[in-house]
Amino acid sequence: MSNKDRIVFIMVGGVMSLLTIIVLGDFWVALHEHRPIDDDIIQLLQMSITGLIGIVGGYFGSKSSDNKDKNNNI
């Protein structure tokens, strides 16, 4: 596993863990205060997941491009 792989893995795992804590915390507070779930939390979740998809897609796109470049130089 290269450093690039580790960085992407740690970044995505960390952000997903943080989002899980935030969402579960808001659900817990909403349950105990008998209020609806905050719309800002849902919007944060949607935007963050969209960003993570972009990061992972860019990573796999660059990895595919690197492999093509290596195969062409041989």
C-alpha positions in Angstrom: 0.0 0.0 0.0 1.5 3.3 -1.1 1.4 6.6 0.9 -1.2 7.9 -1.6 -3.4 4.9 -0.8 -3.0 5.4 2.9 -3.8 9.1 2.8 -7.0 8.6 0.8 -8.0 5.7 3.1 -7.4 7.6 6.3 -9.1 10.8 4.9 -12.2 9.0 3.8 -12.4 6.9 6.9 -11.9 9.9 9.2 -14.5 12.0 7.5 -17.0 9.2 7.5 -16.4 8.6 11.2 -16.8 12.3 12.0 -20.1 12.4 9.9 -21.4 9.3 11.7 -20.7 10.9 15.1 -22.4 14.2 14.1 -25.5 12.5 12.6 -25.9 10.1 15.5 -25.5 13.0 17.9 -28.2 15.0 16.2 -30.5 12.1 16.0 -30.0 11.5 19.7 -30.7 15.1 20.6 -33.8 15.2 18.3 -35.1 12.0 19.9 -34.7 13.3 23.5 -36.0 16.8 22.8 -38.9 15.5 20.7 -38.1 17.7 17.7 -37.5 16.9 14.0 -34.1 16.2 12.7 -32.2 19.4 11.8 -32.2 20.0 8.0 -28.7 21.5 8.2 -27.3 18.2 9.4 -29.0 16.4 6.5 -27.6 19.0 4.0 -24.1 18.6 5.6 -24.3 14.9 5.2 -25.4 15.1 1.5 -22.7 17.6 0.6 -20.0 15.7 2.5 -20.8 12.4 0.8 -20.8 14.1 -2.6 -17.4 15.5 -1.8 -16.1 12.1 -0.7 -17.3 10.6 -3.9 -15.4 13.2 -5.8 -12.2 12.6 -3.8 -12.4 8.8 -4.3 -13.3 9.2 -8.0 -10.4 11.5 -8.5 -8.1 9.0 -6.7 -9.2 6.1 -8.8 -9.0 8.2 -12.0 -5.5 9.2 -11.3 -4.5 5.7 -10.4 -5.9 4.4 -13.7 -4.1 7.2 -15.5 -0.8 6.3 -13.8 -1.2 2.6 -14.8 -1.8 3.5 -18.4 1.2 5.8 -18.5 3.4 3.0 -17.0 2.1 0.5 -19.5 2.8 2.9 -22.5 6.4 3.5 -21.4 7.3 -0.1 -21.3 
